[in-house]
């Protein structure tokens, strides 16, 4: 059907508009599916360890920290909405890896220090 021949606000025009929206939605869903397939090929349990990913996680943490506030009890708290928007499972996995790795290094140094005594 030619768009020029469709009567404005007609059922045919609405059907064409809905078809266009569905095609656009299908393209978006297809792109998201491809992204998820690529992510599935990577080990999902292993955190990203490259500097770019770590810098991105650091920016997310800084973003959350900028939105902290003092509540009625005088405690400094984080905005839960900003926290939920900024930190996803991948970022948490990366943060956990970094903390665990640093803890491991500290424990190794402490063990070396006790061994020297």
N, CA, C and O atoms as a GROMACS GRO file, in nm:
protein
  468
    1UNK      N    1   0.084  -0.119   0.000
    1UNK     CA    2   0.000   0.000   0.000
    1UNK      C    3   0.088   0.125   0.000
    1UNK      O    4   0.189   0.131   0.070
    2UNK      N    5   0.048   0.222  -0.078
    2UNK     CA    6   0.121   0.347  -0.085
    2UNK      C    7   0.071   0.439   0.027
    2UNK      O    8  -0.049   0.453   0.047
    3UNK      N    9   0.164   0.501   0.098
    3UNK     CA   10   0.126   0.586   0.210
    3UNK      C   11   0.042   0.706   0.165
    3UNK      O   12  -0.043   0.754   0.240
    4UNK      N   13   0.065   0.755   0.041
    4UNK     CA   14  -0.011   0.871  -0.006
    4UNK      C   15  -0.159   0.836  -0.022
    4UNK      O   16  -0.245   0.922  -0.003
    5UNK      N   17  -0.188   0.716  -0.054
    5UNK     CA   18  -0.327   0.678  -0.082
    5UNK      C   19  -0.403   0.643   0.045
    5UNK      O   20  -0.525   0.627   0.041
    6UNK      N   21  -0.334   0.632   0.158
    6UNK     CA   22  -0.404   0.597   0.283
    6UNK      C   23  -0.479   0.718   0.336
    6UNK      O   24  -0.428   0.831   0.337
    7UNK      N   25  -0.598   0.693   0.379
    7UNK     CA   26  -0.679   0.799   0.438
    7UNK      C   27  -0.627   0.828   0.579
    7UNK      O   28  -0.602   0.735   0.656
    8UNK      N   29  -0.611   0.956   0.615
    8UNK     CA   30  -0.563   0.988   0.750
    8UNK      C   31  -0.655   0.930   0.857
    8UNK      O   32  -0.778   0.934   0.845
    9UNK      N   33  -0.593   0.877   0.960
    9UNK     CA   34  -0.663   0.818   1.075
    9UNK      C   35  -0.750   0.699   1.039
    9UNK      O   36  -0.843   0.665   1.112
   10UNK      N   37  -0.722   0.637   0.928
   10UNK     CA   38  -0.799   0.520   0.887
   10UNK      C   39  -0.741   0.394   0.951
   10UNK      O   40  -0.626   0.396   0.997
   11UNK      N   41  -0.817   0.286   0.954
   11UNK     CA   42  -0.764   0.159   1.007
   11UNK      C   43  -0.641   0.111   0.928
   11UNK      O   44  -0.551   0.050   0.985
   12UNK      N   45  -0.639   0.139   0.798
   12UNK     CA   46  -0.525   0.098   0.717
   12UNK      C   47  -0.399   0.175   0.756
   12UNK      O   48  -0.290   0.119   0.765
   13UNK      N   49  -0.415   0.306   0.778
   13UNK     CA   50  -0.300   0.387   0.818
   13UNK      C   51  -0.248   0.340   0.954
   13UNK      O   52  -0.127   0.330   0.975
   14UNK      N   53  -0.339   0.311   1.045
   14UNK     CA   54  -0.298   0.263   1.177
   14UNK      C   55  -0.227   0.128   1.166
   14UNK      O   56  -0.128   0.105   1.236
   15UNK      N   57  -0.277   0.040   1.080
   15UNK     CA   58  -0.213  -0.090   1.061
   15UNK      C   59  -0.072  -0.074   1.006
   15UNK      O   60   0.020  -0.144   1.049
   16UNK      N   61  -0.054   0.018   0.911
   16UNK     CA   62   0.080   0.043   0.855
   16UNK      C   63   0.173   0.100   0.963
   16UNK      O   64   0.290   0.062   0.970
   17UNK      N   65   0.120   0.190   1.045
   17UNK     CA   66   0.200   0.248   1.152
   17UNK      C   67   0.243   0.139   1.252
   17UNK      O   68   0.358   0.135   1.294
   18UNK      N   69   0.150   0.050   1.288
   18UNK     CA   70   0.182  -0.059   1.380
   18UNK      C   71   0.286  -0.153   1.321
   18UNK      O   72   0.376  -0.200   1.391
   19UNK      N   73   0.273  -0.182   1.192
   19UNK     CA   74   0.372  -0.268   1.126
   19UNK      C   75   0.510  -0.204   1.130
   19UNK      O   76   0.610  -0.272   1.153
   20UNK      N   77   0.515  -0.074   1.108
   20UNK     CA   78   0.643  -0.002   1.112
   20UNK      C   79   0.704  -0.009   1.253
   20UNK      O   80   0.823  -0.032   1.268
   21UNK      N   81   0.622   0.012   1.355
   21UNK     CA   82   0.670   0.005   1.494
   21UNK      C   83   0.721  -0.135   1.525
   21UNK      O   84   0.825  -0.150   1.589
   22UNK      N   85   0.648  -0.237   1.481
   22UNK     CA   86   0.691  -0.375   1.506
   22UNK      C   87   0.822  -0.407   1.436
   22UNK      O   88   0.907  -0.476   1.493
   23UNK      N   89   0.841  -0.358   1.313
   23UNK     CA   90   0.968  -0.380   1.243
   23UNK      C   91   1.083  -0.313   1.318
   23UNK      O   92   1.190  -0.372   1.334
   24UNK      N   93   1.061  -0.191   1.364
   24UNK     CA   94   1.164  -0.120   1.440
   24UNK      C   95   1.195  -0.193   1.570
   24UNK      O   96   1.312  -0.210   1.605
   25UNK      N   97   1.092  -0.237   1.640
   25UNK     CA   98   1.110  -0.311   1.764
   25UNK      C   99   1.184  -0.442   1.738
   25UNK      O  100   1.270  -0.482   1.817
   26UNK      N  101   1.152  -0.507   1.628
   26UNK     CA  102   1.220  -0.633   1.593
   26UNK      C  103   1.369  -0.609   1.570
   26UNK      O  104   1.451  -0.690   1.612
   27UNK      N  105   1.404  -0.498   1.504
   27UNK     CA  106   1.546  -0.467   1.482
   27UNK      C  107   1.618  -0.443   1.614
   27UNK      O  108   1.730  -0.489   1.634
   28UNK      N  109   1.552  -0.370   1.704
   28UNK     CA  110   1.612  -0.342   1.835
   28UNK      C  111   1.630  -0.472   1.912
   28UNK      O  112   1.735  -0.495   1.972
   29UNK      N  113   1.528  -0.558   1.912
   29UNK     CA  114   1.536  -0.686   1.983
   29UNK      C  115   1.644  -0.776   1.923
   29UNK      O  116   1.714  -0.845   1.995
   30UNK      N  117   1.656  -0.774   1.791
   30UNK     CA  118   1.758  -0.854   1.725
   30UNK      C  119   1.898  -0.807   1.765
   30UNK      O  120   1.986  -0.889   1.791
   31UNK      N  121   1.918  -0.676   1.770
   31UNK     CA  122   2.048  -0.622   1.811
   31UNK      C  123   2.079  -0.659   1.955
   31UNK      O  124   2.192  -0.695   1.987
   32UNK      N  125   1.979  -0.651   2.042
   32UNK     CA  126   1.999  -0.687   2.183
   32UNK      C  127   2.030  -0.836   2.195
   32UNK      O  128   2.115  -0.875   2.275
   33UNK      N  129   1.962  -0.919   2.117
   33UNK     CA  130   1.987  -1.064   2.120
   33UNK      C  131   2.130  -1.094   2.077
   33UNK      O  132   2.196  -1.178   2.137
   34UNK      N  133   2.179  -1.026   1.973
   34UNK     CA  134   2.316  -1.047   1.928
   34UNK      C  135   2.415  -1.006   2.036
   34UNK      O  136   2.516  -1.074   2.058
   35UNK      N  137   2.387  -0.895   2.104
   35UNK     CA  138   2.474  -0.850   2.213
   35UNK      C  139   2.477  -0.954   2.325
   35UNK      O  140   2.584  -0.985   2.377
   36UNK      N  141   2.361  -1.007   2.360
   36UNK     CA  142   2.355  -1.108   2.466
   36UNK      C  143   2.425  -1.237   2.424
   36UNK      O  144   2.488  -1.303   2.507
   37UNK      N  145   2.415  -1.273   2.297
   37UNK     CA  146   2.485  -1.392   2.248
   37UNK      C  147   2.636  -1.374   2.258
   37UNK      O  148   2.708  -1.466   2.297
   38UNK      N  149   2.684  -1.253   2.224
   38UNK     CA  150   2.827  -1.226   2.237
   38UNK      C  151   2.871  -1.234   2.383
   38UNK      O  152   2.977  -1.287   2.414
   39UNK      N  153   2.787  -1.181   2.473
   39UNK     CA  154   2.820  -1.185   2.615
   39UNK      C  155   2.821  -1.328   2.666
   39UNK      O  156   2.901  -1.362   2.753
   40UNK      N  157   2.734  -1.413   2.612
   40UNK     CA  158   2.728  -1.552   2.657
   40UNK      C  159   2.852  -1.629   2.616
   40UNK      O  160   2.891  -1.724   2.684
   41UNK      N  161   2.915  -1.589   2.506
   41UNK     CA  162   3.036  -1.656   2.462
   41UNK      C  163   3.154  -1.627   2.554
   41UNK      O  164   3.246  -1.709   2.566
   42UNK      N  165   3.152  -1.511   2.618
   42UNK     CA  166   3.256  -1.476   2.714
   42UNK      C  167   3.222  -1.544   2.846
   42UNK      O  168   3.104  -1.561   2.877
   43UNK      N  169   3.322  -1.582   2.923
   43UNK     CA  170   3.297  -1.645   3.052
   43UNK      C  171   3.222  -1.546   3.141
   43UNK      O  172   3.280  -1.446   3.184
   44UNK      N  173   3.096  -1.574   3.167
   44UNK     CA  174   3.013  -1.483   3.243
   44UNK      C  175   3.052  -1.468   3.388
   44UNK      O  176   3.014  -1.370   3.452
   45UNK      N  177   3.126  -1.563   3.442
   45UNK     CA  178   3.164  -1.554   3.583
   45UNK      C  179   3.297  -1.482   3.602
   45UNK      O  180   3.330  -1.441   3.714
   46UNK      N  181   3.372  -1.466   3.496
   46UNK     CA  182   3.502  -1.400   3.507
   46UNK      C  183   3.484  -1.250   3.492
   46UNK      O  184   3.424  -1.204   3.395
   47UNK      N  185   3.534  -1.173   3.585
   47UNK     CA  186   3.524  -1.028   3.573
   47UNK      C  187   3.619  -0.977   3.465
   47UNK      O  188   3.720  -1.040   3.435
   48UNK      N  189   3.585  -0.864   3.409
   48UNK     CA  190   3.674  -0.802   3.311
   48UNK      C  191   3.792  -0.742   3.386
   48UNK      O  192   3.776  -0.679   3.490
   49UNK      N  193   3.912  -0.763   3.333
   49UNK     CA  194   4.030  -0.717   3.404
   49UNK      C  195   4.111  -0.616   3.324
   49UNK      O  196   4.219  -0.575   3.368
   50UNK      N  197   4.062  -0.574   3.209
   50UNK     CA  198   4.139  -0.478   3.132
   50UNK      C  199   4.120  -0.338   3.189
   50UNK      O  200   4.022  -0.311   3.259
   51UNK      N  201   4.213  -0.250   3.159
   51UNK     CA  202   4.211  -0.116   3.220
   51UNK      C  203   4.088  -0.037   3.179
   51UNK      O  204   4.035   0.040   3.260
   52UNK      N  205   4.041  -0.053   3.057
   52UNK     CA  206   3.922   0.020   3.014
   52UNK      C  207   3.800  -0.014   3.096
   52UNK      O  208   3.724   0.074   3.136
   53UNK      N  209   3.780  -0.143   3.121
   53UNK     CA  210   3.665  -0.186   3.200
   53UNK      C  211   3.677  -0.138   3.344
   53UNK      O  212   3.580  -0.092   3.404
   54UNK      N  213   3.798  -0.148   3.399
   54UNK     CA  214   3.818  -0.103   3.537
   54UNK      C  215   3.795   0.047   3.549
   54UNK      O  216   3.738   0.093   3.648
   55UNK      N  217   3.837   0.125   3.449
   55UNK     CA  218   3.813   0.270   3.452
   55UNK      C  219   3.664   0.299   3.443
   55UNK      O  220   3.615   0.391   3.509
   56UNK      N  221   3.591   0.221   3.362
   56UNK     CA  222   3.447   0.239   3.351
   56UNK      C  223   3.378   0.210   3.485
   56UNK      O  224   3.289   0.284   3.526
   57UNK      N  225   3.420   0.103   3.552
   57UNK     CA  226   3.363   0.070   3.683
   57UNK      C  227   3.394   0.181   3.783
   57UNK      O  228   3.308   0.218   3.863
   58UNK      N  229   3.515   0.234   3.778
   58UNK     CA  230   3.553   0.343   3.868
   58UNK      C  231   3.466   0.466   3.843
   58UNK      O  232   3.425   0.533   3.938
   59UNK      N  233   3.437   0.497   3.717
   59UNK     CA  234   3.349   0.611   3.686
   59UNK      C  235   3.209   0.588   3.741
   59UNK      O  236   3.146   0.680   3.793
   60UNK      N  237   3.161   0.464   3.731
   60UNK     CA  238   3.028   0.432   3.785
   60UNK      C  239   3.025   0.452   3.936
   60UNK      O  240   2.930   0.507   3.991
   61UNK      N  241   3.130   0.407   4.002
   61UNK     CA  242   3.137   0.424   4.148
   61UNK      C  243   3.139   0.571   4.183
   61UNK      O  244   3.069   0.615   4.274
   62UNK      N  245   3.220   0.650   4.110
   62UNK     CA  246   3.226   0.794   4.135
   62UNK      C  247   3.091   0.859   4.113
   62UNK      O  248   3.052   0.949   4.189
   63UNK      N  249   3.018   0.815   4.011
   63UNK     CA  250   2.885   0.870   3.984
   63UNK      C  251   2.791   0.844   4.102
   63UNK      O  252   2.717   0.933   4.143
   64UNK      N  253   2.795   0.724   4.155
   64UNK     CA  254   2.710   0.692   4.270
   64UNK      C  255   2.751   0.776   4.391
   64UNK      O  256   2.665   0.826   4.463
   65UNK      N  257   2.881   0.792   4.412
   65UNK     CA  258   2.929   0.868   4.528
   65UNK      C  259   2.889   1.015   4.520
   65UNK      O  260   2.871   1.080   4.623
   66UNK      N  261   2.875   1.068   4.399
   66UNK     CA  262   2.833   1.208   4.384
   66UNK      C  263   2.689   1.229   4.430
   66UNK      O  264   2.651   1.342   4.462
   67UNK      N  265   2.610   1.124   4.434
   67UNK     CA  266   2.470   1.136   4.470
   67UNK      C  267   2.442   1.094   4.615
   67UNK      O  268   2.329   1.059   4.649
   68UNK      N  269   2.544   1.096   4.699
   68UNK     CA  270   2.520   1.063   4.840
   68UNK      C  271   2.458   1.184   4.909
   68UNK      O  272   2.473   1.298   4.864
   69UNK      N  273   2.388   1.158   5.018
   69UNK     CA  274   2.324   1.266   5.092
   69UNK      C  275   2.315   1.228   5.238
   69UNK      O  276   2.338   1.113   5.275
   70UNK      N  277   2.283   1.325   5.321
   70UNK     CA  278   2.270   1.302   5.465
   70UNK      C  279   2.121   1.283   5.496
   70UNK      O  280   2.039   1.368   5.462
   71UNK      N  281   2.088   1.170   5.560
   71UNK     CA  282   1.947   1.144   5.592
   71UNK      C  283   1.907   1.215   5.722
   71UNK      O  284   1.988   1.288   5.780
   72UNK      N  285   1.785   1.193   5.767
   72UNK     CA  286   1.732   1.260   5.886
   72UNK      C  287   1.810   1.224   6.012
   72UNK      O  288   1.811   1.302   6.108
   73UNK      N  289   1.875   1.108   6.014
   73UNK     CA  290   1.953   1.066   6.130
   73UNK      C  291   2.096   1.116   6.125
   73UNK      O  292   2.176   1.086   6.214
   74UNK      N  293   2.130   1.192   6.023
   74UNK     CA  294   2.265   1.245   6.010
   74UNK      C  295   2.363   1.147   5.949
   74UNK      O  296   2.484   1.170   5.954
   75UNK      N  297   2.313   1.038   5.892
   75UNK     CA  298   2.400   0.939   5.829
   75UNK      C  299   2.417   0.972   5.681
   75UNK      O  300   2.322   1.014   5.615
   76UNK      N  301   2.538   0.952   5.630
   76UNK     CA  302   2.561   0.971   5.488
   76UNK      C  303   2.518   0.843   5.417
   76UNK      O  304   2.570   0.735   5.446
   77UNK      N  305   2.424   0.854   5.325
   77UNK     CA  306   2.371   0.738   5.254
   77UNK      C  307   2.376   0.763   5.103
   77UNK      O  308   2.388   0.877   5.058
   78UNK      N  309   2.366   0.655   5.027
   78UNK     CA  310   2.366   0.664   4.882
   78UNK      C  311   2.223   0.666   4.829
   78UNK      O  312   2.133   0.607   4.889
   79UNK      N  313   2.203   0.732   4.718
   79UNK     CA  314   2.073   0.732   4.651
   79UNK      C  315   2.053   0.596   4.586
   79UNK      O  316   2.129   0.558   4.497
   80UNK      N  317   1.953   0.523   4.629
   80UNK     CA  318   1.929   0.388   4.580
   80UNK      C  319   1.899   0.380   4.432
   80UNK      O  320   1.941   0.285   4.365
   81UNK      N  321   1.826   0.479   4.379
   81UNK     CA  322   1.794   0.478   4.236
   81UNK      C  323   1.919   0.494   4.151
   81UNK      O  324   1.937   0.422   4.052
   82UNK      N  325   2.006   0.586   4.190
   82UNK     CA  326   2.130   0.607   4.115
   82UNK      C  327   2.218   0.484   4.128
   82UNK      O  328   2.282   0.443   4.031
   83UNK      N  329   2.222   0.424   4.245
   83UNK     CA  330   2.301   0.303   4.265
   83UNK      C  331   2.251   0.192   4.173
   83UNK      O  332   2.332   0.124   4.109
   84UNK      N  333   2.121   0.174   4.167
   84UNK     CA  334   2.064   0.068   4.082
   84UNK      C  335   2.090   0.095   3.934
   84UNK      O  336   2.111   0.002   3.857
   85UNK      N  337   2.087   0.222   3.893
   85UNK     CA  338   2.112   0.257   3.753
   85UNK      C  339   2.258   0.239   3.715
   85UNK      O  340   2.289   0.200   3.603
   86UNK      N  341   2.348   0.267   3.808
   86UNK     CA  342   2.490   0.274   3.776
   86UNK      C  343   2.564   0.142   3.791
   86UNK      O  344   2.658   0.116   3.716
   87UNK      N  345   2.525   0.061   3.886
   87UNK     CA  346   2.601  -0.060   3.917
   87UNK      C  347   2.519  -0.182   3.875
   87UNK      O  348   2.412  -0.208   3.929
   88UNK      N  349   2.571  -0.256   3.778
   88UNK     CA  350   2.506  -0.379   3.734
   88UNK      C  351   2.588  -0.499   3.781
   88UNK      O  352   2.689  -0.483   3.849
   89UNK      N  353   2.543  -0.619   3.746
   89UNK     CA  354   2.611  -0.741   3.792
   89UNK      C  355   2.756  -0.748   3.745
   89UNK      O  356   2.844  -0.790   3.820
   90UNK      N  357   2.780  -0.706   3.622
   90UNK     CA  358   2.917  -0.710   3.570
   90UNK      C  359   3.008  -0.617   3.650
   90UNK      O  360   3.121  -0.653   3.683
   91UNK      N  361   2.959  -0.498   3.682
   91UNK     CA  362   3.038  -0.404   3.761
   91UNK      C  363   3.063  -0.460   3.901
   91UNK      O  364   3.174  -0.448   3.954
   92UNK      N  365   2.961  -0.519   3.962
   92UNK     CA  366   2.979  -0.578   4.095
   92UNK      C  367   3.079  -0.693   4.091
   92UNK      O  368   3.161  -0.707   4.182
   93UNK      N  369   3.073  -0.775   3.987
   93UNK     CA  370   3.166  -0.886   3.972
   93UNK      C  371   3.310  -0.833   3.962
   93UNK      O  372   3.402  -0.888   4.022
   94UNK      N  373   3.327  -0.726   3.885
   94UNK     CA  374   3.460  -0.666   3.869
   94UNK      C  375   3.508  -0.607   4.000
   94UNK      O  376   3.624  -0.624   4.037
   95UNK      N  377   3.419  -0.537   4.072
   95UNK     CA  378   3.458  -0.480   4.202
   95UNK      C  379   3.496  -0.590   4.300
   95UNK      O  380   3.594  -0.577   4.373
   96UNK      N  381   3.418  -0.697   4.302
   96UNK     CA  382   3.448  -0.808   4.393
   96UNK      C  383   3.584  -0.868   4.360
   96UNK      O  384   3.662  -0.899   4.450
   97UNK      N  385   3.612  -0.886   4.231
   97UNK     CA  386   3.741  -0.940   4.190
   97UNK      C  387   3.855  -0.851   4.239
   97UNK      O  388   3.954  -0.900   4.292
   98UNK      N  389   3.840  -0.720   4.220
   98UNK     CA  390   3.946  -0.627   4.261
   98UNK      C  391   3.969  -0.632   4.412
   98UNK      O  392   4.083  -0.634   4.458
   99UNK      N  393   3.861  -0.634   4.488
   99UNK     CA  394   3.874  -0.640   4.635
   99UNK      C  395   3.938  -0.772   4.676
   99UNK      O  396   4.027  -0.773   4.761
  100UNK      N  397   3.894  -0.883   4.618
  100UNK     CA  398   3.950  -1.014   4.653
  100UNK      C  399   4.098  -1.021   4.616
  100UNK      O  400   4.178  -1.076   4.691
  101UNK      N  401   4.134  -0.966   4.500
  101UNK     CA  402   4.274  -0.967   4.456
  101UNK      C  403   4.360  -0.884   4.550
  101UNK      O  404   4.471  -0.924   4.586
  102UNK      N  405   4.310  -0.768   4.589
  102UNK     CA  406   4.385  -0.682   4.680
  102UNK      C  407   4.398  -0.747   4.817
  102UNK      O  408   4.504  -0.740   4.879
  103UNK      N  409   4.291  -0.809   4.865
  103UNK     CA  410   4.295  -0.879   4.993
  103UNK      C  411   4.397  -0.991   4.989
  103UNK      O  412   4.470  -1.012   5.086
  104UNK      N  413   4.403  -1.063   4.880
  104UNK     CA  414   4.501  -1.171   4.863
  104UNK      C  415   4.643  -1.116   4.873
  104UNK      O  416   4.728  -1.177   4.939
  105UNK      N  417   4.669  -1.003   4.810
  105UNK     CA  418   4.803  -0.941   4.816
  105UNK      C  419   4.839  -0.899   4.958
  105UNK      O  420   4.952  -0.919   5.002
  106UNK      N  421   4.742  -0.840   5.028
  106UNK     CA  422   4.767  -0.798   5.167
  106UNK      C  423   4.798  -0.919   5.254
  106UNK      O  424   4.891  -0.916   5.334
  107UNK      N  425   4.720  -1.026   5.239
  107UNK     CA  426   4.744  -1.147   5.318
  107UNK      C  427   4.880  -1.208   5.287
  107UNK      O  428   4.947  -1.259   5.377
  108UNK      N  429   4.922  -1.204   5.161
  108UNK     CA  430   5.054  -1.254   5.124
  108UNK      C  431   5.164  -1.172   5.190
  108UNK      O  432   5.263  -1.227   5.239
  109UNK      N  433   5.148  -1.039   5.190
  109UNK     CA  434   5.248  -0.952   5.256
  109UNK      C  435   5.254  -0.978   5.405
  109UNK      O  436   5.362  -0.984   5.464
  110UNK      N  437   5.135  -0.995   5.466
  110UNK     CA  438   5.132  -1.023   5.610
  110UNK      C  439   5.198  -1.156   5.640
  110UNK      O  440   5.269  -1.169   5.740
  111UNK      N  441   5.176  -1.256   5.555
  111UNK     CA  442   5.239  -1.387   5.574
  111UNK      C  443   5.390  -1.377   5.558
  111UNK      O  444   5.464  -1.441   5.632
  112UNK      N  445   5.436  -1.298   5.463
  112UNK     CA  446   5.580  -1.277   5.445
  112UNK      C  447   5.640  -1.207   5.566
  112UNK      O  448   5.751  -1.239   5.608
  113UNK      N  449   5.566  -1.110   5.620
  113UNK     CA  450   5.614  -1.037   5.737
  113UNK      C  451   5.626  -1.127   5.859
  113UNK      O  452   5.721  -1.113   5.936
  114UNK      N  453   5.534  -1.219   5.878
  114UNK     CA  454   5.540  -1.312   5.990
  114UNK      C  455   5.651  -1.414   5.969
  114UNK      O  456   5.713  -1.460   6.065
  115UNK      N  457   5.677  -1.448   5.844
  115UNK     CA  458   5.783  -1.545   5.813
  115UNK      C  459   5.921  -1.487   5.840
  115UNK      O  460   6.014  -1.561   5.871
  116UNK      N  461   5.936  -1.356   5.828
  116UNK     CA  462   6.065  -1.290   5.850
  116UNK      C  463   6.099  -1.281   5.998
  116UNK      O  464   6.216  -1.270   6.034
  117UNK      N  465   5.999  -1.286   6.084
  117UNK     CA  466   6.022  -1.269   6.228
  117UNK      C  467   6.083  -1.388   6.292
  117UNK      O  468   6.108  -1.387   6.413
   0.00000   0.00000   0.00000
